Amino acid sequence: MIHILYSKDRYLVLDKTKELVNKIIKEKSKVERLDFFATDNDFSFGHVVEAVNTVSLFQTPRVVFFYVEHEKDINKIDVDSLIELVVNPGTVDLILAFPKKLTQFKKLHAALRKHADEHVFTKSSDVNYSSKLNAGLKRYNVSMNEGAKRIFLDKMGEDQSRFDTELEKLALLEVYIDEDVVNRMITQGLETDIFSLGNALLDKNRDKAFEIYHSLLNQKNDPLNLAPLVASTLRTIYQVETLASRGYSSDGIQNMLKISKGQAWFVRNKQMGKVKNILPILNELCKLEQQAKLGEIDRFVAFELFMLNVMK
């Protein structure tokens, strides 16, 4: 299946892509997702072609997402090669996104109209996020007071791509969501993504783990930089469980490990009993990291092998 998305709004593109991928996952149980952004410094359209034409390493259905966010980057595509992908995508689900319709390339435009499912979007300013939040709360069967809703929407700010992920995280708490819960659990920055990745690994949620991992890569994070951060998160979770088993309170654990109250609370309530094999896994990560630094193994392969080992 081929989908073509037209919009100048990044959030709407990424939100619709997530919706399409989730639908594909429901149909096929598991998928391997590969993302390509024309804005990347090392972008090569040949990598997109290779991703579509190469057999999946794990023999799982593959989704390839290719995003040209800015019109100036349209010239980075090989039009003839893209036409061939659109006409003959093989077994791959292909999601393409452009800021506007490619009417200047008549053959490509005609191929897309014939073979792709087309989606055209307006600006995100037209989206009622209050209604979106209420719909999400209903979907997850979560109760949230009005003050918490205002704080949640404020914390999302311009980064509306976090909307569903953060709402899902709150839903996992299975508590009434008030202002204090939102303030404790919703933060900004790399720390939140690393913490979420560590928990997804422990939950053996492969789809969520790789979704966060690819999001971190898209933010220009190198696997060699992510490795010690994830290791630190897993080690912290191990320490929280160890201290909790010795009778330490959440406040005591928070102060001793210098972590947020929300993180201490989440680990104690959601991750207890899942870390008995953490130390051997951390040793394996250290070994893979050293091999990657020595050039004995590709750093991307090394980190992905680590994640797969955690989720066995």
Secondary structure, 3 states (H helix, E strand, C coil): CEEEEECCCHHHHHHHHHHHHHHHHHHHCCCEEEEEECCCCCCCHHHHHHHHHCCCCCCCCEEEEEECCCHHHHHHCCHHHHHHHHHCCCCCEEEEEECCCCCCCHHHHHHHHHHCEEEECCCHHHCCHHHHHHHHHHHHCCCECHHHHHHHHHHHCCCHHHHHHHHHHHHCCCCCECHHHHHHHCCCCHHHHHHHHHHHHHCCCHHHHHHHHHHHHHCCCCHHHHHHHHHHHHHHHHHHHHHHHCCCCHHHHHHHHCCCHHHHHHHHHHCCCCCCCHHHHHHHHHHHHHHHHCCCCCHHHHHHHHHHHHCC
